[in-house]
Amino acid sequence: MGRLIPTFTHSPTMNTLHSLFAQKAWANNELYNALAAVTDEQHAAAVHTATRTLNHIYVVDRIFRAHLLGEPHGYTATNTDATPELGELQFAVAETDGWFVNYASAITPGQLGERIAFRFTDGDTGTMTREEMLLHVITHGAYHRGNVGQVLKSISVVPPRDLYTKFLHVTEPSRRQVSL
């Protein structure tokens, strides 16, 4: 599978949520590419564990996307029984990340405060605002990308630096050209 290299630009008019979702998409892509480079068969169990974790992020993202759209999501758990192939999952995640980037760029301040009632996969009900759901997706993904980073470290692979500051400087190199 070829290395995916998405292009993101951050502009002064980009709202913070849009910027955070663009960073999430960038960080996901960096992590998937690092994991895809692990080809040593002795690390198959670690790659499987990492892929299961990444699939969990994807499923939760899809669940919350459905909540935001007011649609059924069809999931009965926060992971699937079968583990998808890494490349297949990477493309599915990229599509979902793109949806969130677009959604975050189009949502209005008034919509952010709207409360949505939904059902968790365990059957419990809950309500969250659209903004809370979006922030959950951001923080949930960051937390579990950190888990995958630890799996990579355990097999002596340096994980990509999943930092908002790095994303801003990669997408806007002029931010590094500041006189102090």
TIFIZA-213445 format. One record per residue: residue number from 1; residue in one letter; x, y, z of N, C-alpha, C in turn. Coordinates in nm, 3 decimals, padded with zeros to 5 digits. Atoms other than C-alpha are relative to their C-alpha. Example, Ala and Ser with C-alpha at 12.3 -4.5 7.8 and 13.67 -1.06 7.14 Angstrom:
<rs>
+------+------+---------+---------+---------+---------+----------+---------+---------+---------+---------+
| resi | resn |  n_east | n_north |    n_up | ca_east | ca_north |   ca_up |  c_east | c_north |    c_up |
+------+------+---------+---------+---------+---------+----------+---------+---------+---------+---------+
|    1 |    A |  00.089 | -00.119 |  00.000 |  01.230 |  -00.450 |  00.780 |  00.090 |  00.120 |  00.000 |
|    2 |    S | -00.082 | -00.119 | -00.006 |  01.367 |  -00.106 |  00.714 | -00.077 |  00.109 |  00.073 |
+------+------+---------+---------+---------+---------+----------+---------+---------+---------+---------+
</rs>
This chain:
<rs>
+------+------+---------+---------+---------+---------+----------+---------+---------+---------+---------+
| resi | resn |  n_east | n_north |    n_up | ca_east | ca_north |   ca_up |  c_east | c_north |    c_up |
+------+------+---------+---------+---------+---------+----------+---------+---------+---------+---------+
|    1 |    M |  00.083 | -00.117 |  00.000 |  00.000 |   00.000 |  00.000 |  00.088 |  00.124 |  00.000 |
|    2 |    G | -00.076 | -00.124 |  00.005 |  00.130 |   00.346 | -00.085 | -00.025 |  00.088 |  00.121 |
|    3 |    R |  00.010 | -00.092 | -00.113 |  00.189 |   00.610 |  00.179 | -00.095 |  00.113 | -00.035 |
|    4 |    L |  00.094 | -00.109 |  00.019 | -00.100 |   00.855 |  00.209 |  00.062 |  00.128 |  00.052 |
|    5 |    I | -00.053 | -00.129 | -00.042 |  00.005 |   01.218 |  00.228 | -00.106 |  00.106 | -00.026 |
|    6 |    P |  00.102 | -00.102 |  00.021 | -00.294 |   01.447 |  00.278 |  00.059 |  00.140 |  00.014 |
|    7 |    T | -00.042 | -00.139 | -00.009 | -00.258 |   01.820 |  00.241 | -00.101 |  00.076 |  00.083 |
|    8 |    F |  00.086 | -00.081 | -00.084 | -00.399 |   02.047 |  00.508 |  00.057 |  00.139 |  00.003 |
|    9 |    T | -00.044 | -00.137 | -00.018 | -00.385 |   02.419 |  00.524 | -00.080 |  00.059 |  00.114 |
|   10 |    H |  00.064 | -00.066 | -00.113 | -00.462 |   02.618 |  00.831 | -00.001 |  00.148 | -00.034 |
|   11 |    S |  00.009 | -00.142 |  00.031 | -00.586 |   02.969 |  00.775 | -00.045 |  00.077 |  00.123 |
|   12 |    P |  00.042 | -00.079 | -00.115 | -00.648 |   03.254 |  01.014 | -00.151 | -00.005 |  00.024 |
|   13 |    T |  00.145 |  00.007 | -00.017 | -01.021 |   03.209 |  00.955 | -00.049 | -00.138 |  00.042 |
|   14 |    M |  00.039 |  00.136 | -00.039 | -01.020 |   02.838 |  01.043 | -00.039 |  00.002 |  00.148 |
|   15 |    N |  00.039 |  00.003 | -00.141 | -01.218 |   02.788 |  01.362 |  00.077 | -00.109 |  00.073 |
|   16 |    T | -00.080 |  00.092 | -00.081 | -01.060 |   02.596 |  01.647 | -00.043 | -00.145 | -00.020 |
|   17 |    L |  00.044 |  00.138 |  00.020 | -01.278 |   02.286 |  01.605 |  00.045 | -00.053 | -00.135 |
|   18 |    H | -00.045 |  00.042 |  00.133 | -01.200 |   02.272 |  01.235 |  00.149 | -00.031 |  00.004 |
|   19 |    S | -00.144 |  00.021 | -00.011 | -00.830 |   02.305 |  01.315 |  00.032 | -00.129 |  00.077 |
|   20 |    L | -00.024 |  00.122 | -00.077 | -00.847 |   02.029 |  01.577 | -00.034 | -00.126 | -00.080 |
|   21 |    F |  00.033 |  00.117 |  00.082 | -01.020 |   01.792 |  01.335 |  00.098 | -00.017 | -00.116 |
|   22 |    A | -00.105 |  00.011 |  00.102 | -00.765 |   01.873 |  01.063 |  00.125 | -00.062 |  00.061 |
|   23 |    Q | -00.115 |  00.059 | -00.070 | -00.492 |   01.791 |  01.318 | -00.024 | -00.147 |  00.027 |
|   24 |    K |  00.033 |  00.141 | -00.026 | -00.671 |   01.467 |  01.408 |  00.021 | -00.082 | -00.126 |
|   25 |    A | -00.016 |  00.071 |  00.127 | -00.682 |   01.364 |  01.042 |  00.148 | -00.015 | -00.034 |
|   26 |    W | -00.144 |  00.004 |  00.028 | -00.313 |   01.451 |  00.999 |  00.070 | -00.100 |  00.092 |
|   27 |    A | -00.064 |  00.091 | -00.097 | -00.212 |   01.266 |  01.318 | -00.038 | -00.145 | -00.028 |
|   28 |    N |  00.042 |  00.136 |  00.035 | -00.418 |   00.961 |  01.221 |  00.082 | -00.052 | -00.117 |
|   29 |    N | -00.074 |  00.042 |  00.119 | -00.251 |   00.947 |  00.883 |  00.146 | -00.029 |  00.032 |
|   30 |    E | -00.139 |  00.022 | -00.041 |  00.096 |   00.980 |  01.035 |  00.014 | -00.133 |  00.074 |
|   31 |    L | -00.006 |  00.122 | -00.080 |  00.023 |   00.699 |  01.280 | -00.025 | -00.124 | -00.086 |
|   32 |    Y |  00.025 |  00.114 |  00.089 | -00.125 |   00.466 |  01.016 |  00.121 | -00.029 | -00.087 |
|   33 |    N | -00.119 |  00.021 |  00.084 |  00.177 |   00.520 |  00.793 |  00.115 | -00.062 |  00.080 |
|   34 |    A | -00.105 |  00.058 | -00.084 |  00.415 |   00.442 |  01.081 | -00.030 | -00.147 |  00.029 |
|   35 |    L |  00.038 |  00.138 | -00.029 |  00.222 |   00.126 |  01.167 |  00.013 | -00.087 | -00.125 |
|   36 |    A | -00.010 |  00.077 |  00.125 |  00.210 |   00.016 |  00.802 |  00.145 | -00.035 | -00.032 |
|   37 |    A | -00.142 |  00.026 |  00.026 |  00.590 |   00.035 |  00.794 |  00.056 | -00.115 |  00.085 |
|   38 |    V | -00.043 |  00.112 | -00.085 |  00.612 |  -00.239 |  01.061 | -00.034 | -00.128 | -00.076 |
|   39 |    T |  00.022 |  00.119 |  00.083 |  00.656 |  -00.545 |  00.842 |  00.059 | -00.126 |  00.060 |
|   40 |    D | -00.063 |  00.115 | -00.064 |  00.853 |  -00.772 |  01.073 | -00.108 | -00.092 |  00.058 |
|   41 |    E |  00.103 |  00.096 | -00.043 |  00.638 |  -01.083 |  01.130 |  00.001 | -00.023 |  00.151 |
|   42 |    Q | -00.006 |  00.020 | -00.145 |  00.760 |  -01.107 |  01.491 | -00.081 |  00.104 |  00.076 |
|   43 |    H |  00.079 | -00.105 | -00.064 |  00.559 |  -00.791 |  01.562 | -00.148 | -00.008 | -00.039 |
|   44 |    A |  00.138 |  00.016 |  00.046 |  00.231 |  -00.928 |  01.422 | -00.101 |  00.022 |  00.114 |
|   45 |    A |  00.093 | -00.016 | -00.112 |  00.066 |  -00.940 |  01.766 | -00.014 |  00.147 |  00.039 |
|   46 |    A |  00.003 | -00.142 | -00.034 |  00.159 |  -00.577 |  01.840 | -00.077 |  00.079 | -00.106 |
|   47 |    V |  00.073 | -00.069 |  00.108 |  00.032 |  -00.463 |  01.500 | -00.150 | -00.030 |  00.011 |
|   48 |    H |  00.140 |  00.036 | -00.018 | -00.292 |  -00.653 |  01.564 | -00.062 |  00.081 |  00.115 |
|   49 |    T |  00.049 | -00.078 | -00.114 | -00.334 |  -00.485 |  01.904 | -00.020 |  00.146 | -00.039 |
|   50 |    A |  00.009 | -00.139 |  00.044 | -00.267 |  -00.145 |  01.752 | -00.118 |  00.019 | -00.096 |
|   51 |    T |  00.109 | -00.010 |  00.097 | -00.512 |  -00.211 |  01.468 | -00.135 | -00.009 |  00.070 |
|   52 |    R |  00.125 |  00.009 | -00.077 | -00.783 |  -00.317 |  01.715 | -00.030 |  00.133 |  00.069 |
|   53 |    T |  00.019 | -00.129 | -00.067 | -00.729 |   00.008 |  01.905 | -00.042 |  00.106 | -00.100 |
|   54 |    L |  00.037 | -00.097 |  00.103 | -00.743 |   00.214 |  01.586 | -00.142 | -00.025 | -00.050 |
|   55 |    N |  00.136 |  00.032 |  00.042 | -01.060 |   00.032 |  01.484 | -00.101 |  00.049 |  00.104 |
|   56 |    H |  00.087 | -00.052 | -00.106 | -01.213 |   00.122 |  01.822 | -00.021 |  00.150 | -00.018 |
|   57 |    I |  00.013 | -00.144 |  00.024 | -01.140 |   00.490 |  01.754 | -00.097 |  00.024 | -00.115 |
|   58 |    Y |  00.084 | -00.014 |  00.120 | -01.302 |   00.454 |  01.410 | -00.147 | -00.027 |  00.032 |
|   59 |    V |  00.139 |  00.035 | -00.032 | -01.615 |   00.284 |  01.545 | -00.064 |  00.110 |  00.086 |
|   60 |    V |  00.054 | -00.107 | -00.085 | -01.662 |   00.549 |  01.816 | -00.023 |  00.127 | -00.083 |
|   61 |    D |  00.019 | -00.116 |  00.089 | -01.611 |   00.824 |  01.556 | -00.128 | -00.017 | -00.081 |
|   62 |    R |  00.119 |  00.025 |  00.082 | -01.879 |   00.662 |  01.337 | -00.127 |  00.006 |  00.085 |
|   63 |    I |  00.116 | -00.007 | -00.089 | -02.116 |   00.628 |  01.633 | -00.037 |  00.146 |  00.026 |
|   64 |    F |  00.029 | -00.140 | -00.029 | -02.083 |   00.996 |  01.719 | -00.036 |  00.078 | -00.127 |
|   65 |    R |  00.044 | -00.060 |  00.126 | -02.112 |   01.095 |  01.354 | -00.149 | -00.026 | -00.018 |
|   66 |    A |  00.141 |  00.035 |  00.011 | -02.445 |   00.912 |  01.347 | -00.084 |  00.080 |  00.100 |
|   67 |    H |  00.073 | -00.080 | -00.098 | -02.554 |   01.086 |  01.669 | -00.017 |  00.143 | -00.050 |
|   68 |    L |  00.007 | -00.138 |  00.050 | -02.471 |   01.425 |  01.515 | -00.099 |  00.014 | -00.115 |
|   69 |    L |  00.091 | -00.002 |  00.115 | -02.672 |   01.336 |  01.205 | -00.142 | -00.045 |  00.035 |
|   70 |    G |  00.131 |  00.051 | -00.039 | -02.963 |   01.188 |  01.401 | -00.036 | -00.129 | -00.073 |
|   71 |    E |  00.020 |  00.124 |  00.074 | -02.917 |   00.856 |  01.224 |  00.039 | -00.120 |  00.088 |
|   72 |    P | -00.047 |  00.119 | -00.070 | -02.888 |   00.500 |  01.354 |  00.142 | -00.036 | -00.046 |
|   73 |    H | -00.138 |  00.033 |  00.036 | -02.529 |   00.380 |  01.363 |  00.020 | -00.149 | -00.026 |
|   74 |    G | -00.009 |  00.143 |  00.027 | -02.585 |   00.004 |  01.362 |  00.103 | -00.076 |  00.080 |
|   75 |    Y | -00.100 |  00.069 | -00.082 | -02.311 |  -00.075 |  01.613 | -00.063 | -00.047 |  00.131 |
|   76 |    T |  00.047 |  00.053 | -00.128 | -02.378 |  -00.292 |  01.918 |  00.112 |  00.002 |  00.104 |
|   77 |    A | -00.116 | -00.010 | -00.089 | -02.033 |  -00.236 |  02.071 |  00.092 |  00.109 | -00.057 |
|   78 |    T | -00.092 | -00.105 |  00.044 | -01.747 |   00.012 |  02.047 |  00.121 | -00.055 | -00.075 |
|   79 |    N | -00.098 |  00.058 |  00.091 | -01.538 |  -00.225 |  01.838 | -00.074 | -00.109 | -00.077 |
|   80 |    T |  00.062 |  00.106 |  00.080 | -01.615 |  -00.486 |  01.576 |  00.061 | -00.134 |  00.038 |
|   81 |    D | -00.053 |  00.134 | -00.029 | -01.575 |  -00.860 |  01.617 |  00.123 | -00.029 | -00.085 |
|   82 |    A | -00.111 |  00.024 |  00.092 | -01.351 |  -00.885 |  01.311 |  00.091 |  00.122 | -00.003 |
|   83 |    T | -00.098 | -00.109 |  00.011 | -01.034 |  -00.679 |  01.284 |  00.023 |  00.028 | -00.148 |
|   84 |    P | -00.022 | -00.030 |  00.142 | -01.013 |  -00.497 |  00.951 |  00.149 |  00.001 | -00.034 |
|   85 |    E | -00.137 | -00.013 |  00.050 | -00.698 |  -00.496 |  00.741 |  00.041 |  00.147 |  00.017 |
|   86 |    L | -00.046 | -00.134 | -00.034 | -00.487 |  -00.190 |  00.830 | -00.023 |  00.100 | -00.114 |
|   87 |    G |  00.016 | -00.092 |  00.112 | -00.492 |  -00.034 |  00.482 | -00.146 |  00.035 | -00.026 |
|   88 |    E |  00.144 | -00.021 |  00.017 | -00.868 |  -00.077 |  00.450 | -00.051 |  00.095 |  00.108 |
|   89 |    L |  00.041 | -00.085 | -00.110 | -00.916 |   00.082 |  00.791 |  00.051 |  00.142 | -00.018 |
|   90 |    Q | -00.057 | -00.133 |  00.020 | -00.685 |   00.371 |  00.705 | -00.084 |  00.082 | -00.098 |
|   91 |    F |  00.081 | -00.073 |  00.097 | -00.895 |   00.464 |  00.403 | -00.138 |  00.035 |  00.057 |
|   92 |    A |  00.129 | -00.028 | -00.063 | -01.221 |   00.435 |  00.600 |  00.013 |  00.114 |  00.101 |
|   93 |    V | -00.026 | -00.105 | -00.098 | -01.075 |   00.652 |  00.876 |  00.020 |  00.134 | -00.071 |
|   94 |    A | -00.023 | -00.125 |  00.074 | -00.958 |   00.912 |  00.622 | -00.132 |  00.060 | -00.048 |
|   95 |    E |  00.130 | -00.049 |  00.044 | -01.313 |   00.936 |  00.486 | -00.076 |  00.061 |  00.117 |
|   96 |    T |  00.070 | -00.050 | -00.118 | -01.459 |   00.978 |  00.835 |  00.066 |  00.127 |  00.052 |
|   97 |    D | -00.071 | -00.122 | -00.041 | -01.189 |   01.229 |  00.929 | -00.038 |  00.117 | -00.089 |
|   98 |    G |  00.040 | -00.106 |  00.093 | -01.275 |   01.428 |  00.617 | -00.139 |  00.052 |  00.029 |
|   99 |    W |  00.136 | -00.042 | -00.035 | -01.640 |   01.429 |  00.716 |  00.004 |  00.093 |  00.121 |
|  100 |    F | -00.007 | -00.083 | -00.120 | -01.554 |   01.567 |  01.061 |  00.065 |  00.135 | -00.027 |
|  101 |    V | -00.063 | -00.128 |  00.036 | -01.323 |   01.833 |  00.915 | -00.104 |  00.091 | -00.064 |
|  102 |    N |  00.103 | -00.080 |  00.067 | -01.605 |   01.950 |  00.688 | -00.111 |  00.041 |  00.095 |
|  103 |    Y |  00.107 | -00.030 | -00.095 | -01.867 |   01.930 |  00.962 |  00.043 |  00.112 |  00.094 |
|  104 |    A | -00.050 | -00.100 | -00.095 | -01.653 |   02.130 |  01.205 |  00.018 |  00.136 | -00.065 |
|  105 |    S | -00.018 | -00.130 |  00.067 | -01.591 |   02.398 |  00.943 | -00.133 |  00.066 | -00.031 |
|  106 |    A |  00.130 | -00.054 |  00.040 | -01.962 |   02.440 |  00.867 | -00.095 |  00.025 |  00.118 |
|  107 |    I |  00.093 | -00.012 | -00.113 | -02.124 |   02.417 |  01.212 |  00.000 |  00.144 |  00.052 |
|  108 |    T |  00.014 | -00.137 | -00.051 | -02.255 |   02.743 |  01.354 |  00.009 | -00.001 |  00.153 |
|  109 |    P | -00.004 | -00.008 | -00.147 | -02.210 |   02.865 |  01.711 | -00.134 | -00.042 |  00.063 |
|  110 |    G |  00.129 |  00.040 | -00.053 | -02.583 |   02.819 |  01.766 | -00.021 | -00.150 |  00.000 |
|  111 |    Q |  00.013 |  00.145 |  00.009 | -02.570 |   02.458 |  01.653 |  00.086 | -00.071 |  00.104 |
|  112 |    L | -00.090 |  00.063 | -00.096 | -02.279 |   02.381 |  01.886 | -00.067 | -00.025 |  00.134 |
|  113 |    G |  00.067 |  00.013 | -00.129 | -02.502 |   02.431 |  02.189 | -00.123 | -00.089 |  00.000 |
|  114 |    E |  00.119 |  00.086 |  00.007 | -02.784 |   02.206 |  02.066 |  00.026 | -00.132 |  00.071 |
|  115 |    R | -00.009 |  00.128 | -00.071 | -02.842 |   01.907 |  02.292 | -00.064 | -00.109 | -00.086 |
|  116 |    I |  00.049 |  00.114 |  00.076 | -02.888 |   01.570 |  02.128 | -00.014 | -00.118 |  00.096 |
|  117 |    A |  00.022 |  00.121 | -00.078 | -03.041 |   01.268 |  02.298 |  00.040 | -00.120 | -00.085 |
|  118 |    F | -00.047 |  00.117 |  00.074 | -02.893 |   00.932 |  02.201 |  00.007 | -00.119 |  00.093 |
|  119 |    R | -00.015 |  00.124 | -00.077 | -02.843 |   00.574 |  02.312 |  00.142 | -00.052 | -00.019 |
|  120 |    F | -00.133 |  00.061 |  00.006 | -02.501 |   00.430 |  02.399 | -00.014 | -00.145 | -00.047 |
|  121 |    T |  00.006 |  00.138 |  00.048 | -02.411 |   00.086 |  02.263 | -00.038 | -00.098 |  00.110 |
|  122 |    D |  00.041 |  00.089 | -00.109 | -02.472 |  -00.062 |  02.610 | -00.147 |  00.014 |  00.035 |
|  123 |    G |  00.143 | -00.018 | -00.021 | -02.834 |   00.056 |  02.593 | -00.037 |  00.121 |  00.084 |
|  124 |    D |  00.029 | -00.119 | -00.080 | -02.805 |   00.351 |  02.833 | -00.025 |  00.119 | -00.091 |
|  125 |    T |  00.026 | -00.122 |  00.075 | -02.937 |   00.685 |  02.717 |  00.086 |  00.113 |  00.053 |
|  126 |    G | -00.077 | -00.116 | -00.041 | -02.760 |   01.017 |  02.731 | -00.032 |  00.119 | -00.088 |
|  127 |    T |  00.008 | -00.121 |  00.081 | -02.753 |   01.372 |  02.604 |  00.133 |  00.072 |  00.007 |
|  128 |    M | -00.119 | -00.083 |  00.009 | -02.465 |   01.585 |  02.492 | -00.028 |  00.110 | -00.100 |
|  129 |    T |  00.010 | -00.102 |  00.104 | -02.435 |   01.908 |  02.302 |  00.085 | -00.044 | -00.118 |
|  130 |    R | -00.083 |  00.029 |  00.117 | -02.292 |   01.895 |  01.953 |  00.147 |  00.030 |  00.030 |
|  131 |    E | -00.138 | -00.036 | -00.033 | -01.983 |   02.072 |  02.085 |  00.063 | -00.105 |  00.091 |
|  132 |    E | -00.053 |  00.104 | -00.088 | -01.939 |   01.814 |  02.363 |  00.030 | -00.128 | -00.078 |
|  133 |    M | -00.026 |  00.119 |  00.082 | -01.971 |   01.532 |  02.110 |  00.126 |  00.017 | -00.083 |
|  134 |    L | -00.119 | -00.024 |  00.082 | -01.710 |   01.690 |  01.885 |  00.126 | -00.005 |  00.085 |
|  135 |    L | -00.117 |  00.003 | -00.087 | -01.472 |   01.742 |  02.174 |  00.028 | -00.140 |  00.051 |
|  136 |    H | -00.021 |  00.140 | -00.038 | -01.528 |   01.383 |  02.285 |  00.074 | -00.075 | -00.110 |
|  137 |    V | -00.066 |  00.068 |  00.112 | -01.430 |   01.259 |  01.939 |  00.148 |  00.038 | -00.005 |
|  138 |    I | -00.139 | -00.047 |  00.002 | -01.113 |   01.472 |  01.951 |  00.081 | -00.064 |  00.113 |
|  139 |    T | -00.079 |  00.048 | -00.114 | -01.003 |   01.370 |  02.301 |  00.007 | -00.153 |  00.002 |
|  140 |    H |  00.000 |  00.146 |  00.005 | -01.103 |   01.004 |  02.261 |  00.105 | -00.050 | -00.099 |
|  141 |    G | -00.098 |  00.041 |  00.101 | -00.897 |   00.973 |  01.943 |  00.143 |  00.025 |  00.046 |
|  142 |    A | -00.135 | -00.033 | -00.047 | -00.595 |   01.146 |  02.097 |  00.046 | -00.099 |  00.108 |
|  143 |    Y | -00.033 |  00.094 | -00.107 | -00.605 |   00.921 |  02.402 |  00.044 | -00.135 | -00.058 |
|  144 |    H | -00.032 |  00.132 |  00.054 | -00.609 |   00.602 |  02.198 |  00.115 |  00.002 | -00.101 |
|  145 |    R | -00.122 | -00.009 |  00.082 | -00.349 |   00.724 |  01.946 |  00.122 | -00.010 |  00.090 |
|  146 |    G | -00.109 |  00.015 | -00.098 | -00.129 |   00.754 |  02.255 |  00.020 | -00.145 |  00.039 |
|  147 |    N | -00.012 |  00.144 | -00.029 | -00.206 |   00.390 |  02.337 |  00.076 | -00.070 | -00.112 |
|  148 |    V | -00.067 |  00.062 |  00.115 | -00.097 |   00.290 |  01.986 |  00.147 |  00.041 | -00.002 |
|  149 |    G | -00.139 | -00.045 | -00.009 |  00.217 |   00.501 |  02.027 |  00.080 | -00.083 |  00.100 |
|  150 |    Q | -00.067 |  00.083 | -00.099 |  00.302 |   00.300 |  02.338 |  00.024 | -00.141 | -00.054 |
|  151 |    V | -00.019 |  00.132 |  00.063 |  00.250 |  -00.026 |  02.144 |  00.121 |  00.007 | -00.095 |
|  152 |    L | -00.115 | -00.014 |  00.091 |  00.494 |   00.102 |  01.879 |  00.131 |  00.007 |  00.079 |
|  153 |    K | -00.121 | -00.009 | -00.082 |  00.748 |   00.195 |  02.147 |  00.041 | -00.136 |  00.055 |
|  154 |    S | -00.030 |  00.132 | -00.057 |  00.719 |  -00.156 |  02.291 |  00.071 | -00.091 | -00.099 |
|  155 |    I | -00.071 |  00.079 |  00.101 |  00.853 |  -00.295 |  01.961 |  00.113 |  00.083 | -00.063 |
|  156 |    S | -00.114 | -00.086 |  00.039 |  01.123 |  -00.025 |  01.933 | -00.025 |  00.078 | -00.128 |
|  157 |    V |  00.034 | -00.089 |  00.112 |  00.939 |   00.183 |  01.671 | -00.038 |  00.134 |  00.060 |
|  158 |    V |  00.029 | -00.133 | -00.051 |  00.936 |   00.555 |  01.735 | -00.132 |  00.048 | -00.063 |
|  159 |    P |  00.127 | -00.047 |  00.055 |  00.576 |   00.678 |  01.700 |  00.013 |  00.144 | -00.049 |
|  160 |    P | -00.003 | -00.140 |  00.045 |  00.508 |   01.001 |  01.513 | -00.039 |  00.093 |  00.115 |
|  161 |    R |  00.035 | -00.099 | -00.103 |  00.484 |   01.313 |  01.725 | -00.138 |  00.054 | -00.030 |
|  162 |    D |  00.142 | -00.032 |  00.015 |  00.111 |   01.366 |  01.765 | -00.030 |  00.128 |  00.076 |
|  163 |    L |  00.012 | -00.126 | -00.073 |  00.123 |   01.730 |  01.866 | -00.071 |  00.105 | -00.083 |
|  164 |    Y |  00.069 | -00.110 |  00.068 | -00.105 |   02.019 |  01.778 |  00.101 |  00.104 | -00.046 |
|  165 |    T | -00.100 | -00.099 |  00.038 |  00.196 |   02.251 |  01.776 |  00.076 | -00.045 | -00.126 |
|  166 |    K | -00.069 |  00.050 |  00.119 |  00.374 |   02.028 |  01.523 | -00.089 |  00.015 | -00.123 |
|  167 |    F |  00.093 | -00.014 |  00.111 |  00.064 |   02.020 |  01.303 | -00.005 |  00.144 | -00.049 |
|  168 |    L |  00.008 | -00.141 |  00.040 |  00.039 |   02.400 |  01.305 |  00.126 |  00.043 | -00.074 |
|  169 |    H | -00.124 | -00.041 |  00.066 |  00.405 |   02.437 |  01.210 |  00.023 | -00.073 | -00.132 |
|  170 |    V | -00.011 |  00.073 |  00.127 |  00.390 |   02.169 |  00.939 | -00.093 |  00.062 | -00.104 |
|  171 |    T |  00.096 | -00.054 |  00.095 |  00.080 |   02.322 |  00.782 |  00.019 |  00.149 | -00.025 |
|  172 |    E | -00.029 | -00.143 |  00.016 |  00.195 |   02.682 |  00.832 |  00.145 |  00.026 |  00.040 |
|  173 |    P | -00.142 | -00.016 | -00.035 |  00.576 |   02.691 |  00.819 |  00.038 |  00.143 |  00.040 |
|  174 |    S | -00.033 | -00.139 | -00.034 |  00.571 |   03.069 |  00.848 | -00.011 |  00.025 |  00.149 |
|  175 |    R |  00.008 | -00.015 | -00.146 |  00.482 |   03.024 |  01.216 |  00.135 | -00.018 |  00.067 |
|  176 |    R | -00.134 |  00.020 | -00.056 |  00.844 |   02.921 |  01.270 |  00.090 |  00.121 | -00.026 |
|  177 |    Q | -00.083 | -00.113 |  00.038 |  00.975 |   03.243 |  01.121 | -00.042 |  00.126 |  00.076 |
|  178 |    V |  00.040 | -00.109 | -00.087 |  00.912 |   03.471 |  01.414 |  00.124 |  00.057 |  00.068 |
|  179 |    S | -00.110 | -00.066 | -00.071 |  01.154 |   03.725 |  01.557 | -00.042 |  00.025 |  00.144 |
|  180 |    L |  00.030 | -00.024 | -00.141 |  01.166 |   03.735 |  01.934 |  00.090 |  00.106 |  00.056 |
+------+------+---------+---------+---------+---------+----------+---------+---------+---------+---------+
</rs>
